[in-house]
Amino acid sequence: LGGHFVAGHVDTTGRVTEVLQLSGSWNLGVAFDPGFDKFVIPVGSICIDGVSLTVAEKRRGWLKVAVIPHTWANTTLSQLRSNDQVNLEFDLLGKYILNYVEGTNQGGLTLDKLKDSGFA
């Protein structure tokens, strides 16, 4: 298994802010709506245009990924230029965990729930 679980559902779109070739890799910078910041985890997973990648850096409404030569050569990422629009899908497991912790379907995570489940 390479990469992370991807559902193919676009969470939002972003805009490429930089495409930088380095020695042996490429950096892609992507700006997006800061309302999605909570889904971006440094060294966590993100899917850009259907490609599973690792977040190298995170700022408010912006992230950077490092792309290895194999991925660069075998995906459409090499065609991206500054200001191109990209599809973003945030980590599926992270979204499930955040949904549970924020309690959007469960009434919220409480100390009592943790105790009842044997975690506290």
N, C-alpha and C positions, 0 to 999 in steps of 0.2 A: 504494500500500500504506500503510494507516494502522495504527499500533500495532505489535505484535510478533507472532511466530508463537505461536499458541495451539493446543494439542491438544485441549482440552476435558476433560482428566483432572485431577481435583481432587487436589492434593498433601496438603492439610490444610484444616481450617476455622479461622476466626478469629472474634473477637468485636469488634464496633464499640465503640470507646471514646469517640469524639467525632464529631459532625457539626457543623461550624462554617462558617457562611456568612460569606464575606469580601466585599470589594468586587470583584465580577466573577468570583468563583470560590468553590469550597467545599473545605474540608479534611475528609478522613476519616481518623480514627485507627483502627488495627486491632491488637488484641493476638492473639498466636498462640504456639504452643509454641516456646520458644527453641531447640529442637533443629533448627529450620528456618532459624535466623539466617544460616547460610552461603549460603543461596539468595537472600537479599535484598541487593541492591546499590543504594546511593544513586544516584539518577538512572538507575537501571536499570528494567527492565520487570517488572510483576506483573499478574496477571489476578485481579480481584475480581468474583465472581459473573458471570464470562464477559466482563467489560469490561477491555480492555487499558488500563493506566494506568502512570504513571511514579512511582517512589518519590521522594518529596520529602525524607523524613527517616527515619532508621533508629535504633532503640535495641534493646537486648536484648529479644527477644520482642515487639517493637512496631514498627509502621511508620506513616507518614503519606503520603497521596497528595493531590495537589491536582487538583481536577476542574474542567474548563472548562465554561462555560455550555452549549455544544452537547452535550457528553457528559451533563451533568446532566439536560438536557431530553429526551434521546432514549434514556435507559437507565433501568433500575429503581433505580439508585443513589440517586435522589432520594427513594425510599421508605424508605431505611435510617434507623434510629434507634439511639441508644446501646443497647448490649447485644444487638443483633441478631447472629445468626450469619451468617457469609459463607463462601463457598467461595473458596479461594486456590489459584492455579496459578502456580508460579514460572517464571521465564524458561526456556524450553525449551533455547535454546542455552547458557545458563549452566549448566544441569543436565548437558548433554552434556560441556561443557568440564570441569566439576568431576569428573564420572565418569572422564574420561580422566586428569586430573591426579592424582586420588586413586588411580587404578589399580585400581578395583574390578573391571574386566574385562581390564586390560592388564598387570597386574603392577607398576604404578607408573611414574611419569615419573622417569627418571634422567638424569644427565648423559650417559651413554653413548647413551641413546635420542635425546637432543637432538643429540649429535654425529653419530650415524648418519643423522639426518634433515636434517643440514646447518644446524642452528640454533645450534650452539656450536662 
